Amino acid sequence: MVEILKIRPANGTWVVRAKGAVLAESSNALELSEGGLSPVVYFPRGDVAMAFLEKTDSSTRCPHKGEASYYAIHAKSGVIPDAAWSYEAPTTSAAADLAGYLAFYGDKVTVEEL
């Protein structure tokens, strides 16, 4: 059987910046590899400045992870719509470790290792 999802600790310290502001910094991030897609770094909610995020009405469904909820970022220079997402109740055991974590779109914010 081919492993579709692989979740492992993301080595090092990772940061999310939006319009110059640091929104997240973590040395407890996870890296998700899914098929041939580029890896995605997920940040624990406790390491994210959630006061700048607002849940939107957007959602998508993944057969391997479940329903994703989306978040807008309220930056000083304006709102960045649907810039982050979270699988708040993953539907498969393979994705269970993603509960309580958020990921960010790299074309809307900067996600990088320090």
ABEGO torsion letter per residue (X at the ends): XBBABBBBBBBEBBBBBBGGBBABBBAABBBBBBEABBBBBBBBAAABBAAABBBBABBBBBAAAEBBBBBBBBBAAEBBBGABBBBABBABAAAAAABGBBBBBAAABBBBBX
